[in-house]
Amino acid sequence: MEIKNKCECKLLDKINSPNDIKELDISQLERLSAEIREFLISKVSVTGGHLASNLGVVELTLALHKVFNTPEDKIIWDVGHQSYVHKIVTGRRTLFDTLRQTNGISGFPKFKESPHDSFNTGHSSTSISAALGLARSRDILKEKYYVTAVIGDGALTGGMAFEALNDAGRSPNNLIVILNDNEMSISKNVGGLSRYLSKIRTQPIYYKAKEDFDIILNKIPAIGKSAAKALDIAKGTIKYMIMPGIIFEELGFKYLGPIDGHNISELSKVLFRAKLLRGPVLIHICTQKGKGYSFAEEKPDEFHGISPFEIETGEVKINNGPTYSDIFGSTMIRLAESEPRLVAITAAMPHGTGLNEFSKKYPDRFFDVGIAEQHAVTFAAGMAQSGIKPVVAIYSSFLQRSYDQILHDVALQNLSVVFAVDRAGVVGEDGETHQGIYDLSYLSHMPNMTIVSPCDYLEFERLMEYAVFEHIGPIAIRYPRGCGVRKLYSFQPISHGKGVKVLEGGDITVAAVGNTVETALKAAELSKAFGISVEVLNARFVKPVDLDMIEASAAKTGKIITMEDNIISGGFGSSILEGLCSRGVNARIKLLGFPDMPVLQGSRSSLFKEYGLDAESLACEIRSMLGR
């Protein structure tokens, strides 16, 4: 797509609320669609964000706002990463330079940000449940408005979506579910549901057949009620001859589709029709993820969540080298060469977790289960029970969705499942729904669970080797988003439950975990200018934590600061405080981490600084504890 730089009068400049959409005819809406795509590409190329998914729903969003009246009518965007167009036409266009920035607009729906955002979303497969809750509340309160959930075919693989469909299908409440079928979640969709939708998508006979029968019936003069009823039954019979197993109708929904999701006229017609129907309705639309920008069309997974990029080439502007996810992927390939029982499991994130190359080299040992984290964990438990060595790679904020399965199916049975907890700590611009700052707390109290966190790439590789070849029982390896360093200090071999003293000091102890070890070393260097000698300990093991090492250091310095990129409550520092207290150790202890409150969006560096977890803030804390 060519991005126009010359100044010209644009329809988009006149769109300040959904009411402005209603004044436009179809040709104007099509022109507006093109302008919105230009706008999105221009803005997201600077801020980064979810591009491909938003390019795919431009026409759908315009049709929704032409037919419905928000904020009275409610639209819930599943996950919410496709809500940028909705934000543009609901009065936030001029704020897009602040997208995903500190104190800027969120990349996800936020009801505190706008009354047009009817429900906060950020994780997959929640929209139908929330929409049904709104619909039933509306009817209890005898209110009058429409409720629509927009869910992708990828999100529909999540078990919660099926639970909601099952409940809604038996309900008399008016509810519209729009299935946005683009054959993608983040990566290519997998599983039986994907094949089923593909069958409907490639054989769109049913909806056309129903329309033809409606026309024929209406043209027959003075037809009796019994004959009409018989023909109506015939329609249903032919439906099953043409497309057996219409799963949504079997669940109780009136199914409309499939519809071209880029045809505003057809979308508007089917939405108007859905408003007239009673009970739950499912509209199946087909869209192209990344539509209108060739690079996003060709690589929708890479442009799902993209860093700032060059519009002309599609290349990311800043590339700092390999990430922790890259190191994980290459290490998995190396370990698989010598361990034939090693398998990799992910939940619709082969690209994000660094497993793409593994999936190509070992396709029989790679399992993408779709957006189904609960299933992924118990599936891994079954494999571990059979002697396989499963490694489950899931982002920290998504892993929390499988809490019960980790506890009930893995930890209580002491099964040897390796959890590769990617994006641990703050992830930055995606905000509070995606921050991975809870995993240490929700994993630490699980029986038999071991938790480790590497401070650099070399330690990460060695901890992976330990987890796969030596460790018995469940183990979680947590590592941050983005880039790290190859080697922070002279490496020492891994020993279960043992940390490492990486810097000798006599005035104060900093016990750090994961990527905060690098911060502690930088703060120790800054402290030298004030004549302060800092002892830095790399915990390595969060559970069991090396209390012997920490107690010995505390006996020397008398003052300890713990540091972690997790909430303080129930985290690494809490376990040290609890352990030293049980031993009767007399030392001053300060716990540094994130507070027990939502951590909003912003760059990772700005968030670390805001919460006192950067090197300069730690150096100030060190001086404060020493009274200097």
C-alpha positions in Angstrom: 0.0 0.0 0.0 1.3 3.5 -0.9 1.2 5.8 2.1 0.3 9.3 0.9 2.3 12.2 2.3 0.6 15.0 0.5 -2.0 17.0 2.3 -5.5 16.3 1.1 -9.0 16.3 2.5 -9.8 13.0 4.0 -13.0 11.4 5.2 -11.1 10.1 8.3 -10.5 13.6 9.5 -14.2 14.1 9.9 -14.9 10.9 11.9 -15.0 11.8 15.5 -17.8 9.5 16.7 -19.8 6.5 15.5 -22.6 8.9 14.5 -20.4 10.2 11.7 -20.2 6.6 10.3 -23.9 6.4 9.9 -24.0 9.4 7.6 -21.8 7.7 5.0 -22.9 5.6 2.1 -21.2 2.4 1.0 -18.8 4.0 -1.5 -17.7 6.5 1.2 -17.3 3.7 3.7 -15.1 1.8 1.3 -13.0 5.0 0.8 -12.8 5.4 4.6 -11.6 1.8 4.9 -8.6 2.6 2.7 -7.8 5.7 4.7 -8.0 3.9 8.0 -5.5 1.3 6.7 -3.1 4.0 5.7 -3.5 5.6 9.1 -3.0 2.3 10.9 0.2 1.5 9.0 1.6 5.0 9.5 0.9 5.0 13.3 1.8 1.4 14.2 5.1 1.7 12.2 6.1 4.3 14.9 4.6 2.9 18.1 4.6 -0.8 17.3 1.5 -2.8 18.1 -1.0 -5.3 16.7 -1.2 -4.5 13.0 -2.3 -7.5 11.0 -5.4 -8.3 13.1 -6.6 -4.7 12.9 -6.0 -4.4 9.1 -8.3 -7.4 8.8 -11.3 -6.0 10.6 -11.6 -2.5 9.1 -14.8 -3.2 7.1 -16.3 -5.2 9.9 -15.8 -2.4 12.4 -17.3 0.2 10.2 -20.3 -2.1 9.5 -20.8 -2.7 13.2 -20.8 1.0 14.0 -23.2 1.8 11.0 -25.7 -0.8 12.3 -25.4 -0.5 16.1 -25.4 2.4 18.4 -22.5 2.3 21.0 -22.2 3.0 23.8 -25.8 2.0 24.3 -25.3 -1.2 22.3 -22.4 -3.3 23.5 -19.5 -4.7 21.4 -17.0 -7.0 23.1 -13.8 -7.6 21.2 -12.3 -11.0 22.1 -8.6 -10.6 23.2 -9.0 -6.9 22.0 -5.9 -6.7 19.8 -8.2 -6.0 16.9 -9.9 -3.0 18.5 -7.7 -0.2 17.0 -10.2 0.6 14.3 -13.0 0.7 16.9 -10.9 3.2 18.9 -10.3 5.3 15.8 -14.0 5.8 15.1 -15.0 6.3 18.7 -13.1 9.6 19.3 -9.5 8.4 19.9 -8.0 9.0 16.5 -6.0 12.0 17.6 -4.5 10.0 20.5 -2.9 7.3 18.3 0.6 8.8 18.6 0.4 7.7 22.3 -0.7 4.2 21.5 0.7 1.7 24.1 2.9 4.5 25.5 3.1 5.6 29.2 -0.1 7.5 30.0 -1.3 7.0 26.4 -4.2 5.0 25.0 -4.1 1.2 25.5 -3.7 -1.3 22.8 -6.7 -3.1 24.2 -10.3 -2.1 25.1 -10.5 -0.3 28.4 -13.8 0.9 29.8 -12.1 3.6 31.8 -10.7 5.0 28.5 -14.0 5.2 26.7 -17.7 4.4 27.3 -17.6 2.7 23.9 -15.4 0.0 25.4 -18.0 -2.1 27.1 -15.6 -4.7 28.7 -11.9 -4.9 29.3 -10.2 -7.7 27.3 -6.6 -8.9 26.8 -6.7 -12.7 27.0 -8.3 -15.0 24.5 -11.7 -16.7 24.4 -13.5 -14.5 27.0 -15.9 -12.5 24.8 -18.9 -14.8 24.5 -19.0 -15.4 28.3 -18.9 -11.7 29.0 -21.4 -10.9 26.3 -23.8 -13.5 27.6 -23.5 -12.0 31.1 -24.4 -8.6 29.7 -27.3 -10.0 27.7 -28.8 -11.8 30.7 -28.3 -8.8 32.9 -30.0 -6.6 30.3 -33.0 -8.9 30.3 -33.2 -9.1 34.1 -33.2 -5.3 34.3 -35.6 -5.1 31.4 -33.3 -2.9 29.4 -33.2 -2.6 25.6 -29.9 -2.8 23.8 -27.9 -5.2 21.6 -24.9 -7.2 22.7 -22.3 -8.5 20.1 -19.2 -10.5 20.7 -16.5 -10.5 18.0 -14.3 -13.6 18.3 -11.7 -15.0 16.0 -11.4 -18.6 14.8 -8.2 -18.9 16.7 -9.8 -17.7 20.0 -12.6 -20.1 19.4 -10.2 -23.0 20.0 -10.1 -21.9 23.6 -12.2 -24.1 25.9 -13.9 -21.2 27.6 -15.4 -20.1 24.3 -17.0 -23.6 23.9 -18.3 -23.4 27.4 -19.9 -20.1 26.6 -21.4 -21.3 23.3 -22.9 -24.3 25.1 -24.5 -22.1 27.7 -25.7 -19.4 25.3 -27.1 -21.9 22.8 -29.7 -23.0 25.3 -30.6 -19.5 26.3 -33.5 -17.4 25.0 -31.5 -14.2 25.4 -30.8 -12.2 22.3 -27.1 -12.4 21.6 -25.0 -11.9 18.5 -21.7 -13.7 18.1 -19.5 -12.7 15.1 -17.0 -15.4 14.2 -14.1 -13.6 12.4 -12.5 -16.4 10.5 -9.1 -15.5 9.1 -7.5 -18.9 9.5 -5.0 -17.4 12.1 -4.7 -16.9 15.8 -1.1 -15.5 16.1 0.3 -18.4 14.1 -1.6 -20.6 11.7 -4.6 -22.3 13.3 -4.5 -26.0 14.1 -7.0 -28.7 15.0 -10.3 -30.1 14.1 -12.2 -26.9 14.4 -9.9 -25.2 12.0 -10.5 -28.0 9.5 -14.3 -27.7 10.0 -14.3 -24.0 9.4 -12.1 -24.5 6.4 -14.8 -26.8 5.0 -17.5 -24.3 5.5 -15.3 -21.5 4.1 -14.5 -23.4 0.9 -18.1 -24.8 0.4 -20.3 -21.8 1.2 -23.4 -23.5 -0.1 -25.6 -23.6 3.0 -26.3 -19.9 3.5 -26.9 -19.4 -0.2 -29.3 -22.5 -0.3 -31.3 -21.0 2.6 -31.6 -17.7 0.9 -32.7 -19.3 -2.4 -35.4 -21.3 -0.5 -36.7 -18.2 1.2 -37.1 -16.5 -2.2 -38.9 -19.5 -3.7 -41.3 -19.8 -0.7 -42.1 -16.1 -0.9 -43.0 -16.4 -4.6 -45.5 -19.2 -4.1 -49.0 -17.7 -3.9 -51.5 -18.7 -1.2 -49.4 -21.4 0.2 -50.9 -23.2 3.1 -49.3 -23.2 6.6 -48.8 -26.9 6.5 -47.1 -26.7 3.1 -44.9 -23.9 4.3 -43.9 -25.9 7.3 -43.1 -28.9 5.2 -40.9 -26.8 2.9 -39.2 -25.4 6.0 -38.4 -28.9 7.1 -37.1 -29.6 3.6 -34.8 -26.7 4.0 -33.4 -28.2 7.1 -33.1 -31.6 5.5 -31.2 -30.2 2.5 -29.0 -28.3 4.9 -27.7 -31.6 6.3 -27.3 -33.1 2.9 -25.2 -30.2 1.7 -23.3 -29.4 4.9 -23.7 -32.2 7.6 -22.9 -31.3 11.2 -23.6 -27.6 11.4 -22.2 -27.5 14.8 -23.3 -24.0 15.7 -27.0 -24.7 14.9 -26.7 -28.0 16.9 -25.6 -25.9 19.8 -28.7 -23.7 19.5 -27.5 -20.7 17.4 -29.0 -19.4 14.2 -26.1 -19.6 11.8 -25.6 -16.9 9.1 -22.7 -17.3 6.8 -20.1 -17.5 5.6 -20.0 -13.8 4.6 -17.2 -11.8 2.9 -15.8 -9.8 5.8 -14.5 -7.1 3.5 -17.8 -6.4 1.8 -19.4 -3.6 3.9 -22.7 -3.8 2.0 -23.1 -7.6 2.7 -21.9 -7.1 6.3 -24.4 -4.4 7.0 -27.3 -6.5 5.6 -26.5 -9.5 7.6 -26.1 -7.4 10.8 -29.4 -5.8 10.2 -30.9 -9.2 9.7 -29.3 -10.5 13.0 -30.9 -7.7 14.9 -34.4 -9.0 13.9 -33.8 -12.6 15.0 -34.6 -13.8 18.5 -32.2 -15.8 20.6 -28.5 -16.4 20.0 -27.2 -15.8 16.5 -23.8 -16.6 15.0 -22.5 -14.7 12.0 -19.6 -16.4 10.3 -17.4 -13.9 8.3 -14.2 -14.5 6.4 -11.4 -12.0 6.5 -7.8 -11.7 5.5 -5.4 -10.9 8.3 -3.1 -8.1 7.3 -5.3 -7.0 4.4 -4.0 -3.9 2.5 -0.4 -4.1 3.5 1.6 -6.7 1.5 4.1 -7.5 4.2 1.4 -8.1 6.8 -0.6 -10.2 4.3 2.5 -12.4 3.5 3.6 -12.7 7.2 0.6 -12.2 9.4 2.2 -14.0 12.3 5.2 -11.6 12.3 2.9 -8.6 12.0 0.5 -9.8 14.6 2.4 -7.9 17.3 5.2 -5.9 15.6 7.8 -3.5 16.9 8.3 -0.2 15.1 9.1 -0.9 11.5 9.9 0.7 8.1 6.8 1.0 6.0 8.6 0.7 2.7 10.3 -2.6 3.6 8.4 -4.1 6.5 11.7 -4.4 8.4 11.8 -3.9 12.2 13.7 -0.7 12.9 15.7 -1.9 15.8 17.2 -5.4 16.1 19.4 -5.9 19.1 20.3 -9.5 18.3 19.0 -12.8 19.7 16.3 -12.8 22.3 15.7 -15.2 25.1 13.0 -16.9 22.9 15.6 -17.3 20.2 18.0 -18.9 22.6 15.3 -21.2 23.9 14.5 -22.4 20.4 18.1 -23.1 19.4 18.7 -24.9 22.8 15.7 -27.1 22.3 17.0 -28.2 18.9 20.4 -29.0 20.4 18.9 -30.9 23.3 16.6 -32.9 21.1 19.5 -34.2 19.1 20.7 -36.2 22.1 17.4 -36.8 23.9 14.9 -38.6 21.6 12.1 -38.4 24.2 12.2 -34.6 24.3 9.0 -33.0 22.9 7.9 -29.4 22.7 4.4 -28.2 23.4 3.0 -24.7 22.8 -0.5 -23.0 22.8 -0.7 -21.3 19.4 2.6 -19.6 19.8 5.3 -21.4 17.9 6.7 -18.2 16.5 6.5 -16.2 19.6 8.2 -18.8 21.8 11.0 -19.5 19.3 9.9 -23.0 18.3 9.4 -22.5 14.6 12.6 -24.1 13.6 12.1 -27.0 16.1 8.7 -27.6 14.6 10.3 -28.0 11.1 13.2 -30.2 12.2 11.2 -32.4 14.6 7.6 -32.2 13.3 6.7 -35.5 15.1 7.9 -34.1 18.4 6.2 -30.7 18.2 2.7 -30.1 19.4 0.8 -26.9 18.9 -2.5 -27.4 20.7 -4.1 -24.1 19.8 -5.2 -21.5 22.3 -5.7 -24.1 25.0 -3.3 -23.6 27.8 -5.2 -25.9 30.2 -5.2 -28.7 27.7 -1.5 -28.1 27.0 -0.5 -28.6 30.6 -2.6 -31.8 31.2 -1.6 -33.1 27.8 2.1 -32.7 28.9 1.3 -34.4 32.2 0.0 -37.5 30.3 3.1 -37.6 28.2 5.4 -37.2 31.3 3.5 -40.1 33.0 4.4 -42.2 30.0 8.1 -41.5 30.1 8.3 -38.6 27.5 10.1 -35.4 28.5 7.7 -32.6 27.6 8.7 -28.9 27.6 5.7 -26.6 27.7 6.5 -23.1 26.3 3.9 -20.5 27.2 4.0 -16.8 28.0 3.8 -16.1 31.8 0.6 -14.2 31.6 -1.1 -17.0 29.6 0.3 -19.8 31.8 -1.7 -18.4 34.7 -4.8 -19.6 32.9 -3.7 -23.2 33.6 -3.2 -22.8 37.3 -5.4 -25.7 38.3 -3.8 -28.1 35.8 -0.3 -27.2 36.9 -1.3 -27.9 40.5 -3.6 -30.8 40.1 -2.3 -32.7 37.1 1.5 -32.0 37.3 2.6 -30.8 40.8 0.6 -33.2 43.0 1.7 -36.1 40.9 5.3 -34.9 40.8 5.6 -35.3 37.1 8.7 -34.2 35.2 7.2 -31.5 33.0 9.4 -28.5 32.1 7.6 -25.2 32.0 9.4 -22.7 29.7 7.9 -19.5 31.1 8.5 -16.9 28.4 7.8 -13.1 28.8 8.3 -13.4 32.6 8.4 -10.0 34.4 7.0 -6.8 32.8 6.4 -7.1 29.0 5.8 -3.3 28.6 3.5 -1.8 26.1 0.7 -4.4 26.2 -0.1 -3.3 29.7 -1.6 -4.9 32.8 -3.3 -8.0 31.1 0.0 -9.1 29.7 2.6 -8.4 32.4 4.2 -11.6 33.6 4.7 -10.5 37.2 2.7 -13.2 39.0 4.3 -16.5 38.1 6.8 -16.7 41.0 3.9 -16.1 43.4 1.4 -18.6 41.9 4.0 -21.3 41.3 6.0 -21.0 44.5 3.4 -22.5 46.8 2.8 -25.6 44.6 4.2 -28.8 46.1 7.1 -30.5 44.3 7.6 -27.4 42.1 11.1 -26.2 41.4 11.6 -22.6 40.0 14.7 -21.3 38.3 15.5 -18.1 36.6 18.7 -17.4 34.5 20.6 -14.1 34.6 22.2 -14.6 31.1 22.1 -16.7 28.0 24.8 -19.1 29.2 23.0 -19.8 32.4 19.7 -20.2 30.5 21.2 -23.0 28.3 22.7 -24.8 31.3 19.5 -24.6 33.3 17.6 -26.1 30.3 20.2 -28.9 30.2 19.7 -29.4 33.9 15.9 -29.4 33.6 15.8 -31.9 30.8 18.6 -34.3 31.7 18.9 -34.2 35.5 15.8 -32.8 37.3 13.1 -35.1 38.5 9.6 -33.5 39.0 8.1 -30.3 37.7 10.3 -27.4 37.0 9.6 -23.8 35.7 12.3 -21.8 33.9 11.3 -18.2 33.8 12.9 -15.7 31.5 12.1 -12.2 30.2 10.9 -10.7 27.0 13.6 -9.4 24.6 17.3 -9.5 24.6 19.8 -10.3 27.4 23.5 -10.8 27.6 25.6 -13.9 26.7 27.6 -14.0 30.0 27.5 -11.8 33.1 30.2 -13.5 35.2 32.5 -16.5 35.4 30.0 -19.4 35.1 29.7 -22.0 37.9 28.0 -25.4 37.4 24.3 -25.9 38.3 23.6 -27.5 41.6 20.0 -28.1 42.8 18.9 -25.4 45.1 22.2 -23.5 45.1 22.8 -19.9 44.1 26.0 -18.1 43.2 27.9 -15.2 44.8 28.8 -13.2 41.7 30.4 -10.2 43.5 32.1 -10.0 46.9 31.2 -7.2 49.2 31.1 -6.2 52.8 28.6 -3.4 53.4 25.3 -4.6 52.0 23.9 -7.7 50.2 21.7 -7.6 47.1 20.1 -10.9 46.4 18.7 -10.8 42.9 16.9 -13.2 40.5 16.9 -13.5 36.7 17.6 -10.4 34.7 17.7 -8.2 37.9 21.2 -9.7 38.6 22.5 -7.5 35.8 20.8 -4.5 37.4 22.3 -5.4 40.8 25.8 -5.5 39.3 25.4 -2.1 37.7 24.1 -0.7 41.0 27.1 -2.1 42.7 29.4 -0.4 40.3 27.6 2.9 40.8 27.9 2.5 44.6 31.7 2.3 44.4 31.8 6.1 43.9 30.3 6.4 47.4 32.8 4.0 48.9 30.1 1.3 49.3 31.0 -2.4 48.8 28.0 -4.4 47.6 27.8 -8.2 47.7 25.7 -9.5 44.8 24.1 -12.9 45.0 22.5 -14.6 42.0 19.7 -16.8 43.4 19.3 -19.0 40.3 16.8 -21.1 42.3 13.7 -19.3 43.5 12.4 -22.5 44.9 14.1 -24.0 46.8 16.0 -20.8 47.5 19.6 -21.0 48.8 19.0 -19.8 52.3 22.5 -21.0 53.4 24.2 -18.6 50.9 21.9 -15.7 51.9 22.3 -16.3 55.6 26.0 -16.4 55.3 26.0 -13.1 53.5 23.6 -11.5 55.9 25.9 -12.5 58.8 28.6 -10.5 57.1 26.7 -7.4 56.0 23.7 -7.3 58.3 21.6 -5.7 55.5 19.8 -7.4 52.6 18.0 -6.0 49.6 16.0 -8.6 47.5 15.2 -7.8 43.9 12.8 -9.5 41.5 10.6 -8.6 38.4 7.6 -10.1 40.1 5.0 -8.8 42.6 6.5 -8.7 46.0 3.6 -10.5 47.6 4.4 -14.2 47.6 7.5 -13.8 45.5 11.2 -14.3 45.7 11.8 -11.7 48.5 8.9 -13.0 50.5 10.3 -16.6 50.5 13.7 -15.2 51.7 12.1 -13.1 54.4 10.0 -16.1 55.6 13.0 -18.5 55.5 15.4 -16.2 57.4 12.8 -15.4 60.0 12.3 -19.2 60.6 16.0 -19.4 61.1 16.1 -16.5 63.5 18.5 -14.5 61.3 18.8 -10.9 62.6 19.2 -8.6 59.6 17.6 -5.6 58.0 15.7 -6.7 54.9 14.2 -4.6 52.1 12.1 -6.3 49.4 12.1 -4.7 45.9 9.6 -5.8 43.2 6.3 -4.7 41.8 3.3 -3.8 44.1 0.1 -5.7 44.4 -1.7 -3.5 41.9 -2.1 -3.4 38.1 1.1 -2.4 36.3 0.0 -0.3 33.3 1.6 0.1 29.9 4.9 1.6 29.1 8.4 0.6 27.9 10.1 -2.0 30.1 12.9 0.5 30.9 10.4 3.2 31.9 8.4 0.7 34.1 11.6 -0.5 35.9 12.5 3.1 36.6 9.0 4.0 37.7 8.9 1.1 40.2 12.5 1.6 41.5 13.9 -1.4 39.8 16.6 0.2 37.6 20.2 0.4 38.5 20.1 4.1 39.6 17.1 3.5 41.8 18.7 0.5 43.4 21.9 2.4 44.1 19.8 5.1 45.8 18.1 2.4 47.9 21.5 1.0 48.9 22.7 4.4 50.1 19.5 4.9 52.0 19.8 1.7 53.9 23.4 2.6 54.8 22.4 6.1 55.8 24.6 7.8 53.2 
